[in-house]
Amino acid sequence: MVWLAFVGLGLKLKHLTLEALEVLKDSDIVFLDSYTSVGEDITVKSLSSLLGKPIRQITRHEIEEENGKIIFDALDKGLNVSFAVIGDPFIATTHIVLLLEAVKRGIEIRIVHGISIYSVAISCSGLMAYKFGKTATVVYPKDNITFEYPYNVIKENKERELHTLLLLDLDAEKGVFMTANDALKILLSIEAKRKENVIKNNEKVLVIARASSKNQKCVYGPVRKLVTMDFSKPPHVIIIPGKLHFIEEEALRRFSIE
């Protein structure tokens, strides 16, 4: 019986687990999703070199518009397939849809979880994981419409004294990588419109750039300063603190700019 494996790669090649390497090497064909996230050094070339086999990069269109037809065609030919994903295959992706379709077809499923930006960002911050509320993604305005959901999430979390992890708009295929600066500007523009004191210029937030890479950068400071700071290359994430425990305050001071 053929199988379909969803393999999390982590955020860089050194994050690959022994299980991930084993499953990828046992696969007849490996498809790499490089559109939902970006890793420090994970590319078709680097992964192919590590595994000693060709890797096929798969597009958003092939997964979301064609419903993974290319993957199911390979399975129909009797090939064991791995779908490799930067981070974890089911965190901040829509790949559960692909899994459910495979289950309906009676295909054996294998899952290898990977290190995710969710755990890495929270771990880097030193904040208590159980004090985080909902996560939201800040996206660029489209057709002159600014999506206010992240603002609403921050507001709700603050009312519950919880921290907020903000992911930022990313589409590797189109070269779209939102910076923390753009995200803060968008949030400030919503604040200027709604005036609910959810995001303030003097409020301190944490920006994490290139989490877990050798060039990782963490900066904790007021929004008014971070909005113009150069954090260099994405990916970036932002953490909006809720009510801080004194240990959390001490942890954040490591990254403070004032």
C-alpha positions, 0 to 999 in steps of 0.5 A: 500500500502506498503512503503519503507523508507530511514532513515538517522540516523545521526552520533550517536544515539542521532542524530536520529530525532523524525521523524526517530524514528517514521518511524523506529518503524512503520516499519515491518522490519528494515535493517541497512546499516553499510558498507557505514559509521560508527557511534559513537555508532550505531550498530545493537545491540544499534539500536535494543535496542532503537527501541525494535525490531530486526534489520537486518544488510544488506551487500554491496553485498545484495544491490549492487550485488543483487540489494536489492533483500532482501528488495524487497522480504520483500515488496512483502510479504506486509511488510513496510520496513525501510532502515536505513543509518548512516548519510544521506541516499543519501549523499556519498552513491549509494542508489539513485539506490535502490530508483529509482528501487522502484519508477519503481515498484510503491512502496511508498517512504518515506525519512527521512534525517539525519545529515551528515558528510558534514554538520558536518565537515563544521560546525566544521571547522568554514569555510563558507559553500558557499566557498567549491568546489567539494568534493572528496574521497581519496582511497587506491591504487589498483593494484599499481594504485594510483587514482589521482582524489582527487588531481585534485579536490584540484587543481581545487578548489584552482584555484577557491579559494575554500575549499576542503572537503576530505572524506577518504576510508571506508568499514566497512564490510572489516574493512577498515578505512583510516586515515588522515595520509595515505590520506596525504601520498597518496596526497604527493606521487601524488605531488612528481610525478606531481610537480604542487604545489597542496599539500605542506609540509608547507601548513596548512590543517584541520583534523577532527577525529570522528566528532560530537562524545564526542572524536572529535578532530580537528587539524589545522597545516602544512602537514609535522606535521599532516602526522605523528600525532596520531589522534586515531580512524577513521573516519577522514576527511580532509579540504584543505582551499582555500583563507581564509576570516579573520573570517575563519582564526580566526576560524581555529586558535582554532585548530592550533598547531603552 
